[in-house]
Amino acid sequence: MPMIDRLKNVIVFGCMLLTGCVPSSNLVSADGRPDWVIGEPANYPNASYVFATGAASSPELAKDRALGNLAKIFELRIRESSTTTQDVQTRQSNGVESVQSSARIASKVNVHTDKMIKGARIAEQWQNPDDLTHYALAVLDRAQAGNNIRGEINRLDRETAFIMAGADNRQDPLQKVADLQNAINMQQQRDSMQKTLKIIDLQGRGKPSAWSLSALSEQQDQALQSLDIKGSVTADSVGELDKILQAAMANAGFTHSSTNPGYILSASVETQDAMQKEGWYWQRGTLSVDLADARGTVLGNRSWPFKVSATQRQQLNNRMQAAIDSTLKKELKITVLGFATGDQ
C-alpha cells in the first residue's frame, strides 16, 4: 500500500478513536457534533420516535442516563397516579410540629416504566473530542411505545372489571369500600397512561376508559356513608378529643352510630410533661386511632407524633388540640381507606 494511503487510514482510524463516531447519515453541526446532541435527530424524527439523550464521563454511564431520561418521560405521567406506600415528614408551623405523609412510588414507577419502554435501544453514541464527554441517544419507536402502553391499559381494565364484579356482590360494606378504592387506584394509573398514550399517539386519541373516576369516587362515598361506625375515645390527656373525633368523622363522610355499630373507631391521645427551654415551653404527644369490627377484631391502627411549643404553658393544650384536629380532618378518611385495603 502506498505510504500516502497508509497515512490516510491512520488519520481516519485515529479520528474514529478520538470521537467515538461510526459512519452515519446523521447531520453534523459545524463543530462536529451530531444533530441529536443539541436537537431532534434526523434519523429518528419525533413523528416516529420518542428519544432522549444522556451525557457522562464514560460510554456505559452515558447509555444508562439516556435510557433513564427516556424512562422519565413516562414516569412524569405515571407519578400522577395514586399510591399505597407513605413517607413521613415532620413540619412545624405556628409552634406546632406535626408528622405528615407523602407518596413514595419508586417501585411502582419502575414496574410500569420497565414495561412501557420495552424495546428502547441506544441508537447512536458520540464523544466530544474537546472535553472527552460521552453522549448517547436512546430511542423508542412510537408504535412500539403505544403497544406497550395499550397492553398496560388493557391489563388495568381487566383487573378493574374483576374488582368491580366482586364489589357488586359484597355484603361487608368495608370490603366494598376497599374494592372501590382498589378500582380507583387502578383507574388513576390508567388515566395517567391514557394521558401519555395521547402524547405518543399522533392522532391524540389514546384509549378512553369505560369507567369514570368521578363516578367511582361517588360510589365510594356512598359506600362510606353506609358504614355504621361508632367513635370512641380511650384516652384523652388534652381534652375535647371526642368532639374533635366526631367532627373529623363527619368531615370524612362517615355515619356516626351509638347503638349496634358495625365498626368501632377508637382514638387516644397521650402527652408527655411539658418542658421549658430558652424561654419556650415544649410538649410532645401521640395520637393513635384504630378500627375494629363488631367482634372486636382490629382491622388497622395508626399513630401520629406531635410536638408543640408556646411562650406560655397554658397555650400548649390549645395548640395540641389544634394540631390533632387538623391532622384528623386531613388524614382520617385516607387512614380508614388504608385499613380497608390493608395498606395501613
C-alpha positions in Angstrom: 0.0 0.0 0.0 1.4 3.4 -0.9 2.6 5.5 2.1 0.1 8.2 1.5 -2.8 5.7 1.7 -1.5 4.2 4.8 -1.2 7.7 6.3 -4.9 8.4 5.4 -6.0 5.2 7.1 -4.2 6.1 10.3 -5.7 9.6 10.3 -9.3 8.2 9.8 -8.8 5.5 12.4 -7.4 8.0 14.9 -10.4 10.3 14.3 -12.8 7.4 15.0 -11.0 6.5 18.2 -11.0 10.2 19.4 -14.6 11.0 18.6 -16.2 7.6 19.2 -18.1 8.1 15.9 -19.2 5.4 13.5 -20.2 6.1 9.9 -23.7 7.5 10.0 -26.1 9.5 7.9 -26.7 11.8 10.9 -26.5 15.5 10.3 -23.4 17.1 11.9 -23.1 20.7 13.1 -20.2 22.9 12.2 -18.3 22.0 15.3 -18.7 18.3 14.6 -21.5 17.4 17.0 -24.3 15.1 15.7 -27.6 16.8 15.4 -29.2 14.8 18.2 -26.8 16.2 20.8 -28.4 19.6 20.6 -31.8 18.8 19.0 -34.1 16.4 17.2 -32.2 13.5 15.4 -32.8 13.5 11.7 -32.7 9.7 11.6 -35.2 9.3 14.4 -37.7 12.1 13.9 -40.2 13.0 16.7 -43.1 11.9 14.5 -41.9 8.3 14.6 -39.8 8.0 17.8 -39.6 9.0 21.4 -36.0 9.9 22.2 -33.7 11.1 24.9 -30.0 11.7 25.4 -27.5 11.2 28.1 -24.0 12.5 28.8 -21.3 11.2 31.1 -17.6 10.6 31.5 -17.9 7.0 30.3 -19.9 5.5 27.4 -21.7 3.0 29.6 -22.9 5.6 32.0 -24.0 7.8 29.1 -26.1 5.0 27.8 -27.6 4.3 31.2 -28.5 8.0 31.5 -30.0 8.2 28.1 -32.3 5.2 28.9 -33.1 6.7 32.3 -34.1 10.0 30.7 -36.2 8.2 28.2 -38.0 6.4 31.1 -38.5 9.7 32.9 -40.7 10.9 30.0 -43.2 8.2 31.1 -42.5 8.5 34.8 -43.7 12.1 34.9 -47.2 10.8 33.8 -47.2 7.7 36.0 -46.4 9.7 39.1 -49.8 11.3 38.9 -51.4 8.0 39.9 -52.3 7.2 43.5 -50.1 5.2 45.7 -50.2 3.0 48.8 -46.8 3.4 50.5 -46.1 6.5 52.5 -43.1 8.6 53.5 -43.2 10.5 56.8 -42.0 14.1 57.1 -42.1 16.5 60.1 -43.2 20.0 59.6 -43.5 22.9 62.0 -46.0 25.8 61.7 -47.1 28.4 64.3 -45.3 26.5 67.0 -46.9 23.2 66.1 -44.7 20.3 64.8 -46.6 17.5 63.1 -45.9 14.5 61.0 -47.3 14.4 57.5 -47.2 11.6 54.9 -46.3 11.9 51.3 -46.5 9.4 48.5 -43.5 7.2 47.7 -43.9 5.3 44.5 -40.4 4.3 43.2 -41.2 0.6 43.0 -44.5 1.1 41.2 -42.9 3.6 38.7 -40.1 1.1 38.0 -42.6 -1.7 37.3 -44.6 0.4 34.9 -41.8 2.2 33.0 -39.9 -1.1 32.5 -42.9 -2.4 30.6 -43.6 0.8 28.8 -40.1 1.4 27.4 -39.7 -2.3 26.4 -38.0 -2.1 23.0 -36.0 1.0 23.8 -32.4 1.0 22.5 -29.2 3.0 22.2 -29.2 4.2 18.6 -26.1 6.5 18.5 -23.1 7.3 20.6 -20.5 10.1 20.3 -17.6 11.5 22.2 -16.7 15.2 22.3 -13.1 15.5 21.2 -12.6 18.7 23.3 -13.7 17.6 26.8 -14.0 13.8 26.1 -17.6 13.7 27.3 -19.5 10.7 26.0 -23.1 11.2 24.6 -25.7 8.5 23.9 -29.0 8.6 22.1 -31.8 6.3 23.3 -34.8 5.8 21.0 -38.2 4.1 21.2 -40.4 3.6 18.3 -43.7 5.4 18.9 -45.7 2.4 17.6 -43.9 0.1 20.0 -44.4 2.5 22.9 -48.1 2.8 22.0 -48.5 -1.0 22.0 -46.7 -1.2 25.4 -49.0 1.4 26.9 -52.1 -0.2 25.5 -51.0 -3.5 26.9 -50.8 -2.0 30.4 -54.1 -0.2 29.9 -55.8 -3.5 28.9 -54.4 -5.2 32.0 -55.7 -2.4 34.3 -59.1 -2.6 32.7 -59.3 -6.3 33.2 -58.3 -6.0 36.8 -60.8 -3.2 37.3 -63.6 -5.2 35.8 -62.8 -8.2 38.1 -62.7 -5.9 41.2 -66.0 -4.2 40.3 -67.7 -7.6 39.8 -66.6 -8.6 43.3 -67.7 -5.2 44.8 -71.2 -5.6 43.4 -71.6 -8.9 45.4 -70.0 -7.7 48.7 -72.1 -7.9 51.8 -69.5 -6.3 54.0 -69.6 -2.6 53.4 -66.0 -2.1 54.4 -64.8 -4.7 51.9 -66.9 -2.9 49.3 -65.1 0.4 50.2 -61.8 -1.4 49.8 -62.8 -2.8 46.4 -63.8 0.6 45.2 -60.5 2.1 46.4 -58.6 -0.6 44.5 -60.6 0.1 41.4 -60.0 3.9 41.8 -56.2 3.2 42.2 -56.3 1.1 39.0 -58.1 3.8 37.0 -55.9 6.6 38.3 -52.9 4.6 37.0 -54.8 4.1 33.8 -55.7 7.7 33.5 -52.0 8.7 33.7 -51.2 6.1 31.0 -54.0 7.4 28.8 -52.5 10.9 29.0 -49.2 9.5 28.0 -50.8 7.5 25.2 -52.4 10.6 23.8 -49.0 12.1 23.5 -47.5 9.0 21.9 -50.5 8.6 19.6 -50.0 11.4 17.0 -53.8 11.5 16.5 -54.1 12.3 20.2 -57.0 9.9 20.9 -55.5 7.3 23.2 -57.9 4.7 24.5 -60.8 6.2 26.6 -61.8 4.3 29.7 -65.1 2.6 30.3 -65.0 3.8 34.0 -65.3 7.3 35.2 -63.1 8.2 38.2 -65.7 10.7 39.4 -68.4 8.0 39.3 -66.2 5.5 41.1 -65.4 8.2 43.8 -69.2 8.9 44.2 -69.9 5.2 44.6 -67.2 5.0 47.2 -68.6 8.0 49.1 -72.0 6.3 49.2 -70.4 3.1 50.5 -68.5 5.1 53.2 -71.8 6.6 54.3 -73.3 3.1 54.7 -70.5 2.2 57.2 -72.1 2.1 60.6 -69.2 3.4 62.7 -69.1 4.5 66.4 -66.4 6.8 67.5 -64.8 6.0 70.9 -62.2 7.8 72.9 -60.0 5.5 75.0 -57.6 8.1 76.4 -57.5 11.9 76.3 -54.8 13.9 78.0 -55.6 17.2 76.2 -59.4 17.3 76.4 -62.1 17.7 73.7 -60.9 14.6 71.8 -64.4 13.2 71.5 -65.6 16.5 69.9 -62.6 16.6 67.6 -63.1 12.9 66.5 -66.8 13.4 65.8 -66.1 16.4 63.6 -63.4 14.6 61.7 -65.7 11.6 61.1 -68.4 13.9 59.8 -65.8 15.6 57.6 -64.8 12.2 56.2 -68.4 11.3 55.4 -68.8 8.6 58.0 -72.2 7.8 59.5 -71.9 8.0 63.3 -73.8 5.3 65.3 -74.2 4.9 69.0 -76.1 1.6 69.0 -75.2 -1.7 67.4 -72.4 -0.2 65.3 -70.7 -2.4 62.7 -67.3 -0.9 63.5 -65.6 1.0 66.3 -63.2 3.8 65.5 -61.1 4.3 68.7 -58.9 7.3 69.3 -56.5 8.2 72.1 -54.1 11.0 72.9 -51.2 10.7 75.3 -48.9 13.6 76.1 -45.6 14.0 78.0 -44.9 16.6 80.6 -44.1 20.0 79.3 -40.5 21.2 79.2 -39.1 24.7 79.3 -36.1 25.6 77.3 -34.7 29.0 76.3 -37.9 30.9 77.1 -40.2 28.4 75.3 -42.5 25.6 76.6 -42.4 22.4 74.6 -44.7 19.4 74.8 -44.8 16.1 72.9 -47.9 13.9 72.3 -49.1 10.9 70.3 -52.5 10.5 68.6 -53.5 6.9 67.9 -56.5 5.6 66.1 -57.6 2.0 65.3 -60.6 0.4 63.6 -62.2 -2.8 64.9 -65.2 -4.7 63.7 -68.2 -5.7 65.8 -66.4 -8.8 67.1 -63.5 -6.7 68.3 -61.1 -7.7 65.6 -58.7 -4.8 65.0 -58.6 -4.1 61.3 -55.9 -1.5 61.4 -54.1 1.1 63.6 -52.1 4.2 63.0 -50.4 6.9 65.1 -49.1 10.4 64.7 -46.5 12.1 66.9 -46.8 15.8 67.7 -44.6 18.4 69.2 -45.9 21.9 70.0 -44.4 25.0 71.5 -45.5 28.2 73.1 -44.2 31.1 75.1 -46.8 30.4 77.8 -47.5 27.0 79.3 -51.3 27.4 79.2 -51.1 27.7 75.4 -49.8 24.2 74.9 -53.1 22.4 75.3 -54.9 24.5 72.8 -52.1 24.1 70.3 -52.0 20.4 70.8 -55.8 20.2 70.2 -55.5 22.3 67.1 -52.7 20.1 65.7 -54.8 16.9 66.4 -57.9 18.5 64.9 -56.1 19.4 61.7 -54.4 16.0 61.3 -57.6 14.0 61.8 -59.6 16.2 59.3 -56.8 15.7 56.7 -55.9 12.1 57.4 -58.9 10.2 58.9 -60.6 9.3 55.6 -57.5 8.1 53.8 -56.5 6.2 57.0 -59.7 4.3 57.2 -59.5 3.5 53.5 -56.0 2.2 54.2 -57.4 0.0 57.0 -60.0 -1.3 54.5 -57.4 -2.2 51.8 -54.8 -3.4 54.3 -52.4 -0.6 53.3 -52.2 0.9 56.9 
